[in-house]
Amino acid sequence: MAGPPEGRVRVLALRWVHLLQGGALLMPFFLLVNVGIGVVRPGSARLLNGALGPQFLAFGLCLPLVAAAGLLPVVRVLESAAARTLCGPPGGALAQGPADSWAARRRCAAWFTLHVSLGGLLSGASLAVPPMALVLLAHPLVPALRSERWAWPWAHAGSALWTAPVAGAALLAALAAAVHGAGALLARCAPPLLGPTPADRLAAAERRAADLAARNRLARDLHDSVGHALSAVALQATAARRVLDSDPQFVRTALAAIEETGRSAVAELDGVLGVLRAGESGPAPGPGLAAGLESLVARSRATGTRIDLRVDASLGPLAGLDAQVSAESFRVVQEGLSNALRHAPGATVSVRLERQRAPEGEMLAVTVQNAARTVPEPRPAGGRGLAGISERAALLGGTAWAEDAGGVWRLAARLPLVPAAAAGHRRKVGPGNTTERESAP
């Protein structure tokens, strides 16, 4: 036990309490064995109450029962919490959940048996040794003790006055050393016996991956919504300032667009913050094509940018699209318009949505292109929009890319009209299920 003396004393005290806890856990099993022996052999009850040999025999008979109890899944939860608090195992976190496999249960049973057996022995020593040591320490100072006739090996040599205190101090030191050794042994054995199994580590890794994925989704939503809103507001305000005296009507339109853009961004920000407060892992609520496309294009046009929007009639009503596909397609259009407003102000922007057939199924093709006056380049402190679009498309089983094709900057995405997860569900359910939803609107 490294550290200052007060730290070592505290660790020793906590481990002593941990061992006493093990002794307390032993008592029900010990009493059960005593009762069982008394039932089988009634005459042995008096012997068990007095002699040490039968007591140790009863102690040994308890251990199989202790090991069997250690196989219960909930024991690992209780023992891990106690060891983490009192034992202070070095390195490696202990498992927190119940034992979910027989390998983990067997390891927990071994730990429980070790904890309870060491705790039982040292609890008995903790009850017997301190009173004995105090008597030996007080022997030279108490006349009544000196007048008693003690069966000590050194009493006949006439040296009890100085040997008794030494023996008492030695007993206390031996008890402290035994507690230190047993506590260190338990601390060393806790990680391998109570540590997480491969299944526990896999579950923890999956939870961390889910948390990271949720953070990435929220970061993408914040970038797409707030980033686009700020770019649009800045350009709308700039355009309004330039024609403030010559075109009051355009200024009013721009101010109305700024107001609507701000409200929309605040609503989306509230949605993302709501997901963060609730601790959920799902995507933040956001607009889709049916609810937000026309408004998005109108706000972008308020900057003075000419936008040509074409939605292929074969798609049918946008409200009939899958909600997830519609939301991610909206983000693709939003990112494309943001890039055009920032990097190619004044250029005509073309937005196309159409249905395409592919070997993997029906696809929604989204294309946003404009004259590439300034090609967007990734930035060290940002520039996550295009990467976020690729991540969004990949999660749905689609693809997205950006390119400079002969002076035309193009952002394109191909998204399955039925997301990959839903398609897998359709294959699992099978074509015979008549309640199954159609794959495309």
C-alpha positions as CSV (number, residue, x, y, z in Angstrom):
1,M,0.0,0.0,0.0
2,A,1.8,3.1,-1.2
3,G,1.1,6.6,-0.2
4,P,1.3,8.7,3.1
5,P,0.8,6.9,6.4
6,E,-2.7,8.1,6.9
7,G,-3.6,6.8,3.5
8,R,-2.2,3.4,4.3
9,V,-4.1,3.3,7.6
10,R,-7.3,4.2,5.8
11,V,-6.8,1.5,3.2
12,L,-6.1,-1.1,6.0
13,A,-9.2,0.0,7.9
14,L,-11.4,-0.3,4.8
15,R,-10.0,-3.7,4.0
16,W,-10.6,-4.8,7.6
17,V,-14.2,-3.8,7.3
18,H,-14.4,-5.8,4.0
19,L,-13.1,-8.9,5.8
20,L,-15.5,-8.4,8.7
21,Q,-18.3,-8.2,6.1
22,G,-17.1,-11.6,4.8
23,G,-17.3,-13.0,8.3
24,A,-20.9,-11.6,8.6
25,L,-21.8,-13.3,5.3
26,L,-20.4,-16.6,6.6
27,M,-22.6,-16.7,9.7
28,P,-25.9,-17.8,8.1
29,F,-24.1,-20.7,6.4
30,F,-22.2,-21.6,9.6
31,L,-25.4,-21.6,11.7
32,L,-27.1,-23.7,9.0
33,V,-24.3,-26.3,9.2
34,N,-24.5,-26.3,13.0
35,V,-28.2,-26.9,12.9
36,G,-27.8,-29.6,10.4
37,I,-25.1,-31.4,12.4
38,G,-27.3,-31.1,15.5
39,V,-30.2,-32.7,13.7
40,V,-28.0,-35.5,12.3
41,R,-26.1,-36.1,15.5
42,P,-27.8,-34.5,18.5
43,G,-25.0,-35.3,20.9
44,S,-22.5,-33.2,18.9
45,A,-24.1,-29.8,19.7
46,R,-22.2,-29.4,23.0
47,L,-19.0,-30.3,21.3
48,L,-19.5,-27.7,18.6
49,N,-20.0,-25.0,21.2
50,G,-16.7,-25.6,22.9
51,A,-14.0,-27.3,20.9
52,L,-12.0,-25.6,18.1
53,G,-11.6,-28.8,16.0
54,P,-15.3,-29.3,15.4
55,Q,-15.7,-25.6,14.9
56,F,-13.2,-25.7,12.0
57,L,-14.9,-28.8,10.7
58,A,-18.2,-26.9,10.6
59,F,-16.4,-24.0,8.9
60,G,-15.1,-26.4,6.2
61,L,-18.6,-27.8,5.7
62,C,-19.9,-24.3,5.1
63,L,-17.6,-23.6,2.1
64,P,-19.5,-25.8,-0.5
65,L,-22.7,-24.0,0.5
66,V,-20.9,-20.6,0.1
67,A,-19.6,-21.6,-3.3
68,A,-23.1,-22.7,-4.4
69,A,-24.5,-19.3,-3.3
70,G,-21.8,-17.5,-5.2
71,L,-23.2,-19.0,-8.5
72,L,-26.3,-16.7,-8.2
73,P,-26.0,-13.9,-10.8
74,V,-26.9,-11.1,-8.3
75,V,-23.9,-12.0,-6.1
76,R,-21.5,-10.4,-8.5
77,V,-23.3,-7.1,-8.4
78,L,-23.2,-7.0,-4.5
79,E,-19.6,-8.3,-4.2
80,S,-18.3,-6.0,-7.0
81,A,-19.9,-2.9,-5.2
82,A,-18.4,-4.0,-1.9
83,A,-15.0,-4.7,-3.3
84,R,-14.9,-1.4,-5.3
85,T,-15.8,0.6,-2.2
86,L,-13.8,-1.2,0.6
87,C,-11.2,-3.4,-1.0
88,G,-9.7,-0.9,-3.5
89,P,-8.6,-3.3,-6.2
90,P,-5.6,-1.9,-8.2
91,G,-6.2,-1.5,-12.0
92,G,-9.0,-2.7,-14.1
93,A,-12.7,-1.9,-13.4
94,L,-14.9,-4.5,-11.8
95,A,-18.0,-5.7,-13.5
96,Q,-21.2,-3.9,-12.6
97,G,-23.9,-6.1,-13.9
98,P,-25.0,-9.6,-12.8
99,A,-23.0,-12.6,-14.0
100,D,-24.6,-13.6,-17.4
101,S,-22.5,-16.7,-18.2
102,W,-21.5,-19.8,-16.3
103,A,-17.8,-18.9,-16.7
104,A,-18.5,-15.5,-14.9
105,R,-20.6,-17.3,-12.3
106,R,-17.8,-19.8,-11.5
107,R,-15.3,-17.0,-11.1
108,C,-17.7,-15.1,-8.9
109,A,-18.2,-18.3,-6.8
110,A,-14.5,-18.6,-6.4
111,W,-14.3,-15.0,-5.2
112,F,-17.2,-15.3,-2.9
113,T,-15.7,-18.4,-1.3
114,L,-12.3,-16.7,-0.9
115,H,-13.9,-13.5,0.6
116,V,-16.2,-15.4,3.0
117,S,-13.5,-17.9,4.2
118,L,-10.8,-15.3,4.8
119,G,-13.4,-13.0,6.4
120,G,-14.7,-15.7,8.7
121,L,-11.2,-16.6,9.9
122,L,-10.1,-13.0,10.5
123,S,-13.4,-12.0,12.0
124,G,-13.0,-14.7,14.6
125,A,-9.4,-13.6,15.2
126,S,-10.6,-10.0,15.4
127,L,-13.0,-11.0,18.2
128,A,-10.5,-13.1,20.1
129,V,-7.1,-11.5,19.7
130,P,-7.7,-7.8,20.9
131,P,-9.2,-8.8,24.4
132,M,-6.3,-11.3,24.9
133,A,-3.7,-8.7,23.8
134,L,-5.2,-6.1,26.2
135,V,-5.0,-8.5,29.1
136,L,-1.4,-9.2,28.3
137,L,-0.6,-5.5,27.9
138,A,-2.3,-4.7,31.3
139,H,-0.7,-7.6,33.2
140,P,2.2,-5.6,34.7
141,L,-0.1,-2.7,35.8
142,V,-3.1,-4.6,37.3
143,P,-2.4,-6.3,40.7
144,A,-5.4,-8.6,40.3
145,L,-4.0,-9.9,37.0
146,R,-0.6,-10.5,38.6
147,S,-2.1,-12.4,41.5
148,E,-3.9,-14.8,39.2
149,R,-2.2,-18.0,38.3
150,W,-1.9,-18.1,34.5
151,A,-0.8,-21.1,32.4
152,W,1.8,-19.2,30.5
153,P,5.0,-20.9,29.4
154,W,7.0,-18.0,30.8
155,A,5.2,-17.7,34.1
156,H,7.5,-20.2,35.9
157,A,10.6,-18.3,34.8
158,G,9.5,-15.2,36.7
159,S,9.6,-13.0,33.6
160,A,5.8,-12.5,33.0
161,L,6.1,-8.8,33.9
162,W,8.0,-7.9,30.8
163,T,7.1,-10.8,28.5
164,A,3.4,-10.4,28.7
165,P,3.2,-6.9,27.2
166,V,5.6,-8.0,24.4
167,A,3.3,-11.0,23.7
168,G,0.3,-8.7,23.6
169,A,1.9,-6.3,21.2
170,A,3.0,-9.2,19.1
171,L,-0.5,-10.6,18.9
172,L,-1.9,-7.2,17.8
173,A,0.9,-6.9,15.2
174,A,0.2,-10.4,13.9
175,L,-3.5,-9.6,13.5
176,A,-2.8,-6.4,11.7
177,A,-0.3,-8.2,9.4
178,A,-2.8,-11.0,8.7
179,V,-5.5,-8.4,7.9
180,H,-3.0,-6.6,5.6
181,G,-2.1,-9.8,3.8
182,A,-5.6,-11.0,3.4
183,G,-6.8,-7.6,2.2
184,A,-4.0,-7.4,-0.3
185,L,-4.8,-10.9,-1.6
186,L,-8.4,-10.0,-2.1
187,A,-7.5,-6.7,-3.8
188,R,-5.2,-8.7,-6.2
189,C,-7.8,-11.4,-6.9
190,A,-10.8,-9.0,-7.4
191,P,-10.0,-7.9,-11.0
192,P,-9.5,-11.5,-12.5
193,L,-12.5,-13.0,-10.5
194,L,-14.9,-10.0,-10.5
195,G,-13.7,-8.2,-13.6
196,P,-15.8,-7.9,-16.8
197,T,-16.0,-11.0,-19.1
198,P,-15.5,-10.7,-22.8
199,A,-19.3,-10.4,-23.2
200,D,-19.3,-7.5,-20.6
201,R,-16.5,-5.8,-22.6
202,L,-18.4,-6.2,-25.8
203,A,-21.5,-4.8,-24.3
204,A,-19.6,-1.8,-22.9
205,A,-17.9,-1.2,-26.3
206,E,-21.3,-1.3,-28.0
207,R,-22.6,1.2,-25.5
208,R,-19.7,3.5,-26.2
209,A,-20.1,3.1,-29.9
210,A,-23.8,4.0,-29.6
211,D,-22.9,7.1,-27.5
212,L,-20.4,8.2,-30.1
213,A,-22.8,7.6,-32.9
214,A,-25.5,9.7,-31.1
215,R,-23.0,12.5,-30.6
216,N,-22.0,12.4,-34.2
217,R,-25.7,12.6,-35.2
218,L,-26.3,15.5,-33.0
219,A,-23.2,17.3,-34.3
220,R,-24.3,16.7,-37.9
221,D,-27.8,18.1,-37.0
222,L,-26.3,21.2,-35.3
223,H,-23.9,21.8,-38.2
224,D,-26.6,21.4,-40.9
225,S,-29.4,23.4,-39.1
226,V,-27.5,26.2,-37.3
227,G,-24.7,26.4,-39.8
228,H,-27.1,26.9,-42.7
229,A,-29.2,29.3,-40.8
230,L,-26.2,31.5,-39.9
231,S,-24.9,31.5,-43.5
232,A,-28.4,32.3,-44.9
233,V,-29.0,35.1,-42.4
234,A,-25.6,36.7,-43.1
235,L,-26.2,36.7,-46.8
236,Q,-29.8,37.9,-46.5
237,A,-28.7,40.8,-44.3
238,T,-25.9,41.6,-46.7
239,A,-28.2,41.6,-49.7
240,A,-30.8,43.7,-47.8
241,R,-28.1,46.3,-46.8
242,R,-26.9,46.7,-50.4
243,V,-30.4,47.5,-51.8
244,L,-31.7,49.3,-48.7
245,D,-32.5,52.5,-50.6
246,S,-33.2,51.2,-54.0
247,D,-35.5,48.2,-53.4
248,P,-37.5,48.4,-50.2
249,Q,-39.7,45.5,-51.3
250,F,-36.6,43.2,-51.5
251,V,-35.5,44.4,-48.1
252,R,-38.8,43.5,-46.5
253,T,-38.7,40.1,-48.1
254,A,-35.1,39.6,-46.8
255,L,-36.1,40.7,-43.3
256,A,-39.0,38.3,-43.3
257,A,-36.7,35.5,-44.5
258,I,-34.2,36.4,-41.7
259,E,-37.1,36.2,-39.2
260,E,-38.3,32.8,-40.5
261,T,-34.7,31.4,-40.7
262,G,-34.0,32.4,-37.1
263,R,-37.2,30.8,-35.8
264,S,-36.5,27.6,-37.8
265,A,-33.0,27.4,-36.4
266,V,-34.1,28.0,-32.8
267,A,-36.8,25.3,-33.2
268,E,-34.2,22.8,-34.5
269,L,-31.7,23.8,-31.8
270,D,-34.4,23.2,-29.2
271,G,-35.0,19.8,-30.7
272,V,-31.3,18.9,-30.4
273,L,-31.0,20.2,-26.9
274,G,-34.1,18.2,-26.0
275,V,-32.5,15.0,-27.1
276,L,-29.4,15.9,-25.1
277,R,-31.4,16.6,-22.0
278,A,-33.4,13.4,-22.3
279,G,-30.2,11.4,-22.8
280,E,-31.7,9.6,-25.8
281,S,-29.6,8.1,-28.6
282,G,-32.0,8.6,-31.5
283,P,-31.7,11.3,-34.1
284,A,-32.9,14.8,-33.2
285,P,-36.3,15.7,-34.7
286,G,-35.9,17.8,-37.9
287,P,-37.8,18.8,-41.0
288,G,-38.3,16.6,-44.0
289,L,-38.8,17.3,-47.7
290,A,-42.5,17.7,-47.5
291,A,-42.5,20.1,-44.6
292,G,-39.3,22.0,-45.1
293,L,-38.1,22.0,-48.7
294,E,-40.2,24.9,-50.1
295,S,-39.5,27.0,-47.0
296,L,-35.7,26.2,-47.3
297,V,-35.6,27.2,-50.9
298,A,-37.7,30.4,-50.3
299,R,-35.3,31.5,-47.5
300,S,-32.3,30.8,-49.7
301,R,-33.9,32.8,-52.6
302,A,-34.3,35.7,-50.2
303,T,-30.5,36.2,-50.4
304,G,-30.8,37.1,-54.1
305,T,-29.7,33.6,-55.2
306,R,-31.5,32.1,-58.2
307,I,-32.6,28.5,-57.4
308,D,-34.1,26.1,-59.9
309,L,-36.0,23.4,-58.0
310,R,-37.3,20.4,-59.8
311,V,-39.0,17.4,-58.2
312,D,-39.6,14.4,-60.5
313,A,-43.3,13.5,-60.8
314,S,-42.4,9.8,-60.4
315,L,-41.5,10.3,-56.8
316,G,-45.2,11.1,-56.0
317,P,-46.1,13.2,-53.1
318,L,-43.1,14.0,-50.9
319,A,-45.2,13.3,-47.8
320,G,-45.3,9.7,-48.8
321,L,-41.5,9.2,-48.6
322,D,-40.0,7.3,-45.7
323,A,-39.5,9.7,-42.8
324,Q,-35.8,9.0,-42.3
325,V,-35.1,9.2,-46.1
326,S,-37.0,12.4,-46.3
327,A,-35.1,13.9,-43.4
328,E,-31.7,13.0,-44.7
329,S,-32.6,14.1,-48.2
330,F,-33.5,17.5,-46.7
331,R,-30.1,17.7,-45.1
332,V,-28.4,17.0,-48.4
333,V,-30.3,19.9,-50.1
334,Q,-29.6,22.1,-47.1
335,E,-25.9,21.4,-47.2
336,G,-25.8,22.0,-51.0
337,L,-27.5,25.3,-50.7
338,S,-25.2,26.3,-47.8
339,N,-22.1,25.6,-49.8
340,A,-23.5,27.5,-52.8
341,L,-24.4,30.5,-50.6
342,R,-21.0,30.6,-48.9
343,H,-18.7,29.7,-51.8
344,A,-20.5,30.8,-55.0
345,P,-22.7,33.8,-54.1
346,G,-24.7,35.0,-57.0
347,A,-24.4,31.7,-58.9
348,T,-27.6,29.9,-60.1
349,V,-28.2,26.8,-58.1
350,S,-30.0,23.7,-59.5
351,V,-31.8,21.3,-57.1
352,R,-33.0,18.0,-58.6
353,L,-35.0,15.2,-56.8
354,E,-35.8,12.1,-58.9
355,R,-36.4,8.4,-58.7
356,Q,-33.8,6.1,-60.1
357,R,-33.6,2.3,-60.6
358,A,-30.5,0.5,-59.3
359,P,-29.5,-3.1,-58.8
360,E,-30.0,-2.7,-55.1
361,G,-33.5,-1.3,-55.5
362,E,-35.4,2.0,-56.0
363,M,-33.3,5.0,-55.1
364,L,-34.0,8.7,-54.5
365,A,-31.4,10.8,-56.3
366,V,-30.7,14.2,-54.9
367,T,-28.4,16.6,-56.8
368,V,-27.5,20.2,-55.9
369,Q,-25.1,21.9,-58.4
370,N,-23.9,25.4,-59.2
371,A,-21.1,27.2,-61.0
372,A,-18.0,26.5,-58.9
373,R,-16.7,30.0,-58.2
374,T,-15.0,28.8,-55.1
375,V,-14.7,25.0,-54.4
376,P,-15.5,24.2,-50.8
377,E,-12.3,22.9,-49.1
378,P,-12.2,21.1,-45.7
379,R,-11.2,23.3,-42.9
380,P,-9.2,22.3,-39.8
381,A,-11.8,23.8,-37.4
382,G,-14.9,22.8,-39.3
383,G,-15.8,21.7,-42.8
384,R,-17.7,18.7,-41.5
385,G,-20.7,19.2,-43.7
386,L,-19.7,17.1,-46.7
387,A,-18.3,14.3,-44.5
388,G,-21.6,14.4,-42.5
389,I,-23.6,14.0,-45.6
390,S,-21.6,10.9,-46.6
391,E,-22.1,9.5,-43.1
392,R,-25.9,10.1,-43.3
393,A,-26.1,8.4,-46.7
394,A,-24.0,5.4,-45.5
395,L,-26.3,4.9,-42.5
396,L,-29.2,4.5,-44.8
397,G,-27.4,2.2,-47.2
398,G,-26.8,4.8,-49.8
399,T,-23.9,6.9,-51.1
400,A,-23.1,10.6,-51.4
401,W,-20.2,12.5,-53.0
402,A,-19.1,16.0,-54.1
403,E,-17.1,16.9,-57.2
404,D,-16.0,19.8,-59.4
405,A,-17.1,18.7,-62.8
406,G,-15.8,21.1,-65.4
407,G,-16.5,24.3,-63.4
408,V,-19.7,23.0,-61.9
409,W,-19.7,22.1,-58.2
410,R,-22.0,19.2,-57.6
411,L,-23.3,17.6,-54.4
412,A,-25.1,14.3,-55.1
413,A,-26.6,11.6,-53.0
414,R,-28.4,8.3,-53.8
415,L,-30.6,7.1,-51.0
416,P,-32.7,3.9,-51.0
417,L,-36.4,4.7,-50.9
418,V,-36.5,1.9,-48.3
419,P,-33.7,2.3,-45.8
420,A,-31.3,-0.6,-45.3
421,A,-32.7,-1.4,-41.8
422,A,-36.3,-1.4,-43.1
423,A,-35.3,-3.5,-46.1
424,G,-33.7,-6.1,-43.8
425,H,-36.9,-6.2,-41.8
426,R,-38.9,-6.8,-45.0
427,R,-36.6,-9.7,-45.9
428,K,-37.0,-11.1,-42.4
429,V,-40.7,-10.8,-42.4
430,G,-41.1,-12.3,-45.9
431,P,-43.4,-11.4,-48.8
432,G,-46.3,-13.4,-47.4
433,N,-47.1,-10.8,-44.7
434,T,-50.0,-8.8,-46.0
435,T,-49.7,-6.1,-43.3
436,E,-46.2,-5.2,-44.6
437,R,-45.8,-1.6,-45.8
438,E,-44.9,-1.1,-49.5
439,S,-41.2,-0.3,-50.1
440,A,-41.8,2.8,-52.1
441,P,-44.6,5.4,-52.2
